[in-house]
Amino acid sequence: DAGVIQSPRHEVTEMGQEVTLRCKPISGHNSLFWYRQTMMRGLELLIYFNNNVPIDDSGMPEDRFSAKMPNASFSTLKIQPSEPRDSAVYFCASSFASGRNEQFFGPGTRLTVL
Amino acid sequence: GENVEQHPSTLSVQEGDSAVIKCTYSDSASNYFPWYKQELGKRPQLIIDIRSNVGEKKDQRIAVTLNKTAKHFSLHITETQPEDSAVYFCAAPLVSGGSYIPTFGRGTSLIVHP
């Protein structure tokens, strides 16, 4: 298995633009997590899906952020409109059976909003 | 919700010394306690984990101990090497409605001086 795949690896955009981050989890995993990592706030859980259903989205900062998981092999995190404070590394991770087992992280997307 | 406190935030040791990182958690229903290592510019990766039915687990130079009564667990690294330099994260799940929502500590930056 190629592991968790994320795209793009780097994204530079201007304030106000829409940003879409993509994730392909490991085949067979039924839990998917989106995290944001910054120096100031550490590793924050944004949203967690189990069997493609959002279980907890309390970490989503505001309505500008949305996430979908249309099937077991694909998820997106969208920011619209983007702001400079959204600049961070966004990780996608997958696991079998939620937070009770090892999470496998993707390589991350480094987002810079100018 | 689950609160995971991690100390220290920075740890500097000489090569060959031992390093200990401690975490406390608040949800008494938590039953899975992983430790992740994140090298500079890389993704977090699991290095060791422990479940609530055991008090200690070892894997070569690393070990984790768990005290469920006191709600704390610790990572021990013996005979540290420069390649151990990284940020280490502990995690514990918030158990809510049958779901296990992972919560990470803020991380410990370990620096091993040659």
Interface residues (C-beta under 8 A of the other chain):
Chain A: F33 G42 L43 L45 Y48 N50 I55 D56 S58 F91 A97 S98 G99 R100 N101 E102 Q103 F105 G106 P107 G108
Chain B: G1 N31 Y32 P34 R43 P44 Q45 L46 D49 F89 A91 P93 L94 S96 S99 Y100 I101 P102 T103 F104 G105 R106 G107
